[in-house]
Amino acid sequence: GDSVTQTEGLVTLTEGLPVMLNCTYQTIYSNPFLFWYVQHLNESPRLLLKSFTDNKRTEHQGFHATLHKSSSSFHLQKSSAQLSDSALYYCALSGTQVVGQLTFGRGTRLQVYA
Amino acid sequence: EAAVTQSPRNKVTVTGGNVTLSCRQTNSHNYMYWYRQDTGHGLRLIHYSYGAGNLQIGDVPDGYKATRTTQEDFFLLLELASPSQTSLYFCASSEEGSAETLYFGSGTRLTVL
């Protein structure tokens, strides 16, 4: 079945440094949709950005990600971390032809310090 | 912005107890989902539905039943609750399937003693 791997459970950064959260996936479906959801403390997850186009950069709220089907990756990046970016980030995949089956990674907690 | 409302916000029960978690969405979305969130496991899909009367099993369905009574309402049932079901439960909805944006409710924290 489909799977999503987020290798870091916790990423700690100083404010102003670049952010990169890793996401790789596995699916037999040739046209997957990839998502990043963000969950701030005591809130529910909400969509940050999504993509289904190979090698096209997608941006939202200062974050960006590019779907690379050749490497099955969809890493999340930001040029300069802010304190308010501290949150739990989930990478998710809609891969199989079973509509409705969205697979989440285990999440990466980003902690930004002053 | 889609509105998804869950109740109760918190629930405590004992092992073997009977629990129903409720979810209502008011944006005419076809798909509704129940997830559980646990540290180290992320969000895991329990059940989902694409319309009234429909039910599909997710990745971790054991010990859970669900029922979609109307397009708006989706219930999660734990008929014999166990401590392993202590978790934060999220309901979500989307207009169509998983390729669409999921809108999450505020969650129900369930504790099984």
Chai-1 contact restraints between the chains, C-beta under 6 A:
chainA,res_idxA,chainB,res_idxB,connection_type,confidence,min_distance_angstrom,max_distance_angstrom,comment,restraint_id
A,F33,B,A99,contact,1.0,0.0,6.0,A-B,restraint_1
A,S44,B,F104,contact,1.0,0.0,6.0,A-B,restraint_2
A,S44,B,S106,contact,1.0,0.0,6.0,A-B,restraint_3
A,S44,B,G107,contact,1.0,0.0,6.0,A-B,restraint_4
A,P45,B,F104,contact,1.0,0.0,6.0,A-B,restraint_5
A,L47,B,T101,contact,1.0,0.0,6.0,A-B,restraint_6
A,S94,B,S98,contact,1.0,0.0,6.0,A-B,restraint_7
A,S94,B,A99,contact,1.0,0.0,6.0,A-B,restraint_8
A,V99,B,G97,contact,1.0,0.0,6.0,A-B,restraint_9
A,G100,B,Y31,contact,1.0,0.0,6.0,A-B,restraint_10
A,G100,B,Y48,contact,1.0,0.0,6.0,A-B,restraint_11
A,G100,B,G97,contact,1.0,0.0,6.0,A-B,restraint_12
A,G100,B,S98,contact,1.0,0.0,6.0,A-B,restraint_13
A,Q101,B,S98,contact,1.0,0.0,6.0,A-B,restraint_14
A,L102,B,S98,contact,1.0,0.0,6.0,A-B,restraint_15
A,F104,B,G42,contact,1.0,0.0,6.0,A-B,restraint_16
A,F104,B,L43,contact,1.0,0.0,6.0,A-B,restraint_17
A,G105,B,G42,contact,1.0,0.0,6.0,A-B,restraint_18
A,R106,B,G42,contact,1.0,0.0,6.0,A-B,restraint_19
A,G107,B,G42,contact,1.0,0.0,6.0,A-B,restraint_20
